[in-house]
Amino acid sequence: AFRAPTARVLPTRQRPAVAAPPRMALVEEGAFVPDMERRNIMNLILLFGGALPVVGALGIPYILFFIPPGTGGGGGGTPALTKAGDQVTFDGWLSTHNVGDRELVQGPKGDATYLIVDEGKVIRDYGINAVCTHLGCVVPWNKAANKYLCPCHGSQYDQTGKVVRGPAPLSLAIAHVTDKEGNVVFTQWTETDFRTGLKPWWS
């Protein structure tokens, strides 16, 4: 009988195992690795270390811009300034203003303040703050009524700035006018208010 030849199976060669390359450690053994809390603290230090100088460089000049000049310490007073920002002098003011004139200048705290020319063509020894004590409107002088009349809510003040009609609760603030080397300078009024006999509410 015919016998079919059997297939000869060759043994498969086993591929030699390839050794994997050793993994390199990212951090050397024994090296210090900061935890997450320390990392956050370091990030905050870097953030504020860079931000604070920038804020200081930009913020401080911005704040100083809104502080009126001449309001510093030392009791030197506040120079009166015109609308253009020029310093007011006694000679210059009296050469362009007549008796009875009341005109606004920049006074203490940057507030609008009246300079008044009295008989004898002299500047009155006190200036009158023009800010209404009701809601802060600037009160104009009404020559016909011989009063300061607030256009906002009808408050009235006499020629010295004393309140004579509400709703304003207080008289207008006043400040001494002094001569500093020919310049008009305001100094704080701290004594009794001669108009009311009371301690000044603004000091």
Solvent accessible surface area in square Angstrom, and as a share of the most:
residue,aa,sasa,rsa
1,A,157,1.22
2,F,182,0.76
3,R,209,0.76
4,A,67,0.52
5,P,120,0.75
6,T,124,0.72
7,A,93,0.72
8,R,209,0.76
9,V,132,0.76
10,L,123,0.61
11,P,118,0.74
12,T,125,0.73
13,R,230,0.84
14,Q,171,0.76
15,R,222,0.81
16,P,117,0.74
17,A,107,0.83
18,V,142,0.82
19,A,92,0.71
20,A,87,0.68
21,P,112,0.70
22,P,117,0.73
23,R,236,0.86
24,M,165,0.74
25,A,85,0.66
26,L,181,0.90
27,V,71,0.41
28,E,144,0.64
29,E,179,0.80
30,G,83,0.80
31,A,51,0.40
32,F,148,0.62
33,V,82,0.47
34,P,37,0.23
35,D,71,0.37
36,M,127,0.57
37,E,123,0.55
38,R,123,0.45
39,R,111,0.41
40,N,74,0.38
41,I,88,0.45
42,M,108,0.48
43,N,89,0.46
44,L,94,0.47
45,I,114,0.58
46,L,135,0.67
47,L,110,0.55
48,F,110,0.46
49,G,50,0.48
50,G,45,0.43
51,A,38,0.29
52,L,114,0.57
53,P,84,0.53
54,V,86,0.49
55,V,95,0.54
56,G,27,0.26
57,A,70,0.54
58,L,129,0.64
59,G,24,0.23
60,I,104,0.53
61,P,77,0.49
62,Y,144,0.55
63,I,107,0.54
64,L,106,0.53
65,F,162,0.67
66,F,128,0.53
67,I,93,0.47
68,P,39,0.25
69,P,83,0.52
70,G,38,0.36
71,T,52,0.30
72,G,63,0.60
73,G,78,0.75
74,G,88,0.84
75,G,71,0.68
76,G,46,0.45
77,G,26,0.25
78,T,15,0.08
79,P,34,0.22
80,A,0,0.00
81,L,25,0.13
82,T,44,0.26
83,K,184,0.78
84,A,89,0.69
85,G,46,0.44
86,D,90,0.46
87,Q,82,0.37
88,V,4,0.03
89,T,54,0.32
90,F,39,0.16
91,D,120,0.62
92,G,37,0.35
93,W,17,0.06
94,L,36,0.18
95,S,83,0.54
96,T,101,0.59
97,H,21,0.09
98,N,101,0.52
99,V,68,0.39
100,G,41,0.39
101,D,50,0.26
102,R,42,0.15
103,E,72,0.32
104,L,49,0.24
105,V,7,0.04
106,Q,58,0.26
107,G,0,0.00
108,P,36,0.23
109,K,150,0.64
110,G,31,0.30
111,D,43,0.22
112,A,26,0.20
113,T,2,0.01
114,Y,8,0.03
115,L,1,0.00
116,I,2,0.01
117,V,1,0.01
118,D,39,0.20
119,E,143,0.64
120,G,66,0.63
121,K,83,0.35
122,V,80,0.46
123,I,16,0.08
124,R,34,0.13
125,D,97,0.50
126,Y,19,0.07
127,G,0,0.00
128,I,0,0.00
129,N,24,0.12
130,A,0,0.00
131,V,49,0.28
132,C,4,0.02
133,T,25,0.15
134,H,60,0.27
135,L,120,0.60
136,G,40,0.39
137,C,30,0.18
138,V,78,0.45
139,V,0,0.00
140,P,64,0.40
141,W,52,0.18
142,N,56,0.29
143,K,167,0.71
144,A,107,0.83
145,A,45,0.35
146,N,86,0.44
147,K,68,0.29
148,Y,0,0.00
149,L,47,0.23
150,C,7,0.04
151,P,101,0.64
152,C,61,0.37
153,H,95,0.43
154,G,29,0.28
155,S,0,0.00
156,Q,33,0.15
157,Y,0,0.00
158,D,39,0.20
159,Q,60,0.27
160,T,21,0.12
161,G,0,0.00
162,K,75,0.32
163,V,36,0.21
164,V,78,0.45
165,R,142,0.52
166,G,36,0.34
167,P,67,0.42
168,A,7,0.05
169,P,90,0.57
170,L,75,0.37
171,S,6,0.04
172,L,0,0.00
173,A,12,0.10
174,I,4,0.02
175,A,8,0.07
176,H,48,0.21
177,V,15,0.09
178,T,43,0.25
179,D,88,0.46
180,K,86,0.36
181,E,176,0.79
182,G,32,0.31
183,N,38,0.20
184,V,0,0.00
185,V,9,0.05
186,F,2,0.01
187,T,32,0.19
188,Q,111,0.49
189,W,23,0.08
190,T,85,0.50
191,E,82,0.37
192,T,75,0.44
193,D,4,0.02
194,F,106,0.44
195,R,21,0.08
196,T,57,0.33
197,G,52,0.50
198,L,119,0.59
199,K,164,0.69
200,P,4,0.03
201,W,117,0.41
202,W,44,0.15
203,S,62,0.40
